[in-house]
Amino acid sequence: MSAYPIRCTFNGIEQAIEIDPDQRAIDLLRDTLHMTGVKEGCGIGVCGLCTVLVDGEPLSSCLLLAVFLDGTDVVTIEGLAGTKGELTALQEAFITEGGFQCGICTPGQLLAATALLAVNRRPTREQAKEWMMGNLCRCTGYAGILDAIMVAAEAGDA
């Protein structure tokens, strides 16, 4: 199979790379770019573990062909913190409010919640709950996740 060139910005760094035309975005991120915070769970786009932000939109990278990333800005969990490693208010709230336990779903949860707070700075708890429905967690029962979103929204700097 012939290689296909794409140009993307991954976590603030512009890159030109060649990919296989049938390569999934999750495989590009994990295997080629070593962004292992992106996890694969269900492989059919319903669990949220593989969530990444593409031009600010939360997408399931297990369903997305990497060729569609050409010309986009992609953010994974590795790119969420500041340039000096400082955590966002949302990341801090996940820690203080018990928004994670085992951590497997945390990257997807954080990216989905980041997208929510980008479009709705002050969501109600019900709006946050509805937005986060595509991200499954088997450990927390969701209360800590929703608490963290509400705390970050109150802080106004997700």
VOPAGU-2260 file (C-alpha; in pm, 1 decimal, decimal comma):
REM VOPAGU-2260
SITE   aa  ch    i         X         Y         Z
SITE  MET   A    0       0,0       0,0       0,0
SITE  SER   A    1     130,1     345,2     -82,5
SITE  ALA   A    2     193,2     606,4     182,6
SITE  TYR   A    3     -30,2     911,8     201,7
SITE  PRO   A    4     117,5    1242,3     324,0
SITE  ILE   A    5     -72,3    1447,7     582,9
SITE  ARG   A    6       4,4    1763,9     777,4
SITE  CYS   A    7    -147,1    1808,6    1121,9
SITE  THR   A    8     -90,3    1989,4    1443,1
SITE  PHE   A    9     -65,4    1735,2    1724,8
SITE  ASN   A   10     -76,0    1889,1    2072,3
SITE  GLY   A   11      53,3    2219,7    1939,0
SITE  ILE   A   12     330,8    2073,8    1721,4
SITE  GLU   A   13     286,9    2081,8    1345,0
SITE  GLN   A   14     397,4    1762,5    1174,8
SITE  ALA   A   15     413,2    1628,3     822,9
SITE  ILE   A   16     394,4    1249,6     818,1
SITE  GLU   A   17     315,8     969,1     580,1
SITE  ILE   A   18      48,3     718,7     672,8
SITE  ASP   A   19    -124,7     419,9     521,7
SITE  PRO   A   20    -456,0     537,0     371,1
SITE  ASP   A   21    -648,8     280,2     577,5
SITE  GLN   A   22    -477,0     358,1     911,8
SITE  ARG   A   23    -706,5     456,4    1198,1
SITE  ALA   A   24    -636,2     775,0    1390,2
SITE  ILE   A   25    -596,0     580,9    1717,1
SITE  ASP   A   26    -323,9     365,8    1562,9
SITE  LEU   A   27    -142,8     670,1    1426,7
SITE  LEU   A   28    -157,4     840,5    1765,5
SITE  ARG   A   29     -58,6     540,3    1976,8
SITE  ASP   A   30     175,2     342,0    1753,9
SITE  THR   A   31     340,1     606,6    1536,9
SITE  LEU   A   32     331,3     919,4    1753,6
SITE  HIS   A   33     349,4     734,9    2090,2
SITE  MET   A   34      57,0     924,1    2243,4
SITE  THR   A   35     -46,0     633,0    2460,9
SITE  GLY   A   36    -291,2     832,5    2670,4
SITE  VAL   A   37    -537,8     754,4    2391,7
SITE  LYS   A   38    -689,1     417,3    2482,7
SITE  GLU   A   39    -889,9     168,8    2280,5
SITE  GLY   A   40   -1184,0      11,9    2454,4
SITE  CYS   A   41   -1478,5     -97,7    2246,4
SITE  GLY   A   42   -1344,1     -28,4    1896,9
SITE  ILE   A   43   -1691,7      82,0    1782,0
SITE  GLY   A   44   -1704,3     437,9    1912,4
SITE  VAL   A   45   -1936,6     400,5    2210,1
SITE  CYS   A   46   -1711,3     391,6    2518,2
SITE  GLY   A   47   -1522,7     722,7    2488,5
SITE  LEU   A   48   -1181,2     584,0    2584,9
SITE  CYS   A   49   -1030,6     691,3    2253,0
SITE  THR   A   50   -1172,8    1045,0    2256,0
SITE  VAL   A   51    -949,3    1313,3    2107,2
SITE  LEU   A   52   -1024,5    1672,6    2016,1
SITE  VAL   A   53   -1008,5    1744,3    1644,6
SITE  ASP   A   54   -1042,9    2116,4    1582,6
SITE  GLY   A   55   -1203,5    2130,6    1926,7
SITE  GLU   A   56   -1461,8    1859,6    1860,5
SITE  PRO   A   57   -1453,8    1537,8    2064,2
SITE  LEU   A   58   -1423,6    1243,3    1825,5
SITE  SER   A   59   -1374,2     869,8    1863,8
SITE  SER   A   60   -1029,2     804,4    1720,9
SITE  CYS   A   61   -1104,8     432,7    1684,9
SITE  LEU   A   62   -1359,2     515,1    1412,6
SITE  LEU   A   63   -1168,6     793,7    1240,9
SITE  LEU   A   64    -933,4     727,4     953,0
SITE  ALA   A   65    -607,1     914,9    1000,7
SITE  VAL   A   66    -630,3    1067,5     651,3
SITE  PHE   A   67    -917,6    1281,3     779,4
SITE  LEU   A   68    -680,1    1446,0    1026,4
SITE  ASP   A   69    -501,2    1621,0     740,0
SITE  GLY   A   70    -501,4    1995,5     804,4
SITE  THR   A   71    -654,4    1968,5    1151,3
SITE  ASP   A   72    -551,8    2051,7    1505,5
SITE  VAL   A   73    -553,8    1738,4    1722,9
SITE  VAL   A   74    -535,2    1743,7    2102,2
SITE  THR   A   75    -483,4    1430,6    2309,7
SITE  ILE   A   76    -453,8    1406,5    2686,3
SITE  GLU   A   77     -79,2    1458,4    2647,8
SITE  GLY   A   78    -146,9    1808,1    2511,9
SITE  LEU   A   79    -410,5    1920,4    2759,7
SITE  ALA   A   80    -178,9    2053,7    3029,1
SITE  GLY   A   81      14,5    2375,1    2978,4
SITE  THR   A   82     357,2    2396,2    2819,8
SITE  LYS   A   83     526,6    2369,0    3159,6
SITE  GLY   A   84     305,8    2081,9    3271,3
SITE  GLU   A   85      64,3    2297,4    3468,1
SITE  LEU   A   86    -274,6    2133,9    3495,7
SITE  THR   A   87    -594,7    2295,3    3375,0
SITE  ALA   A   88    -865,3    2382,3    3626,6
SITE  LEU   A   89   -1057,2    2079,9    3498,1
SITE  GLN   A   90    -764,1    1844,4    3556,1
SITE  GLU   A   91    -719,5    1986,0    3906,4
SITE  ALA   A   92   -1090,4    1941,1    3972,9
SITE  PHE   A   93   -1075,1    1577,0    3859,6
SITE  ILE   A   94    -809,2    1526,2    4127,0
SITE  THR   A   95    -980,7    1716,2    4408,3
SITE  GLU   A   96   -1332,0    1589,2    4334,5
SITE  GLY   A   97   -1243,5    1222,4    4280,9
SITE  GLY   A   98   -1322,6    1227,3    3909,2
SITE  PHE   A   99   -1115,1     917,4    3845,2
SITE  GLN   A  100   -1024,4     591,3    4007,4
SITE  CYS   A  101    -850,9     338,5    3784,9
SITE  GLY   A  102    -774,5     610,3    3526,9
SITE  ILE   A  103    -843,6     414,8    3208,2
SITE  CYS   A  104   -1133,9     640,2    3104,5
SITE  THR   A  105    -987,5     961,3    3247,9
SITE  PRO   A  106    -820,4    1090,5    2928,6
SITE  GLY   A  107   -1142,3    1057,6    2728,9
SITE  GLN   A  108   -1348,3    1202,7    3012,7
SITE  LEU   A  109   -1116,9    1503,4    3043,6
SITE  LEU   A  110   -1115,2    1572,2    2669,6
SITE  ALA   A  111   -1493,1    1541,8    2639,0
SITE  ALA   A  112   -1541,1    1771,2    2940,2
SITE  THR   A  113   -1289,0    2017,7    2796,0
SITE  ALA   A  114   -1495,3    2032,6    2475,9
SITE  LEU   A  115   -1811,7    2085,1    2679,8
SITE  LEU   A  116   -1665,1    2376,2    2873,6
SITE  ALA   A  117   -1536,0    2529,6    2549,6
SITE  VAL   A  118   -1890,0    2552,6    2411,3
SITE  ASN   A  119   -2076,5    2602,4    2739,0
SITE  ARG   A  120   -1875,9    2778,2    3010,6
SITE  ARG   A  121   -2150,1    2731,8    3270,8
SITE  PRO   A  122   -2336,3    2408,4    3201,7
SITE  THR   A  123   -2598,3    2284,7    3441,1
SITE  ARG   A  124   -2532,1    1948,1    3600,5
SITE  GLU   A  125   -2796,7    1798,5    3371,7
SITE  GLN   A  126   -2630,2    1946,9    3061,0
SITE  ALA   A  127   -2293,5    1809,7    3171,6
SITE  LYS   A  128   -2446,1    1468,2    3236,8
SITE  GLU   A  129   -2604,9    1461,9    2891,2
SITE  TRP   A  130   -2282,9    1575,3    2719,9
SITE  MET   A  131   -2075,0    1309,7    2896,3
SITE  MET   A  132   -2306,7    1018,4    2810,9
SITE  GLY   A  133   -2065,4     891,8    2543,0
SITE  ASN   A  134   -1789,3     831,5    2798,7
SITE  LEU   A  135   -1824,0     516,9    3003,6
SITE  CYS   A  136   -1668,7     461,1    3344,7
SITE  ARG   A  137   -1689,1     141,3    3546,6
SITE  CYS   A  138   -1535,2     276,5    3866,1
SITE  THR   A  139   -1660,7     616,5    3979,0
SITE  GLY   A  140   -2035,0     612,5    3937,8
SITE  TYR   A  141   -1995,2     948,3    3758,9
SITE  ALA   A  142   -2063,9    1169,2    4063,7
SITE  GLY   A  143   -1697,1    1272,1    4096,1
SITE  ILE   A  144   -1671,3    1336,2    3723,2
SITE  LEU   A  145   -1977,3    1560,7    3723,8
SITE  ASP   A  146   -1861,4    1731,9    4043,7
SITE  ALA   A  147   -1526,3    1803,6    3877,9
SITE  ILE   A  148   -1692,9    1953,4    3570,4
SITE  MET   A  149   -1910,6    2177,0    3786,7
SITE  VAL   A  150   -1611,8    2291,2    3997,5
SITE  ALA   A  151   -1411,1    2371,0    3684,0
SITE  ALA   A  152   -1706,5    2557,5    3534,6
SITE  GLU   A  153   -1734,4    2761,4    3855,2
SITE  ALA   A  154   -1363,1    2840,7    3832,7
SITE  GLY   A  155   -1425,1    2965,3    3479,9
SITE  ASP   A  156   -1090,2    2842,0    3349,4
SITE  ALA   A  157   -1123,4    2484,6    3228,8
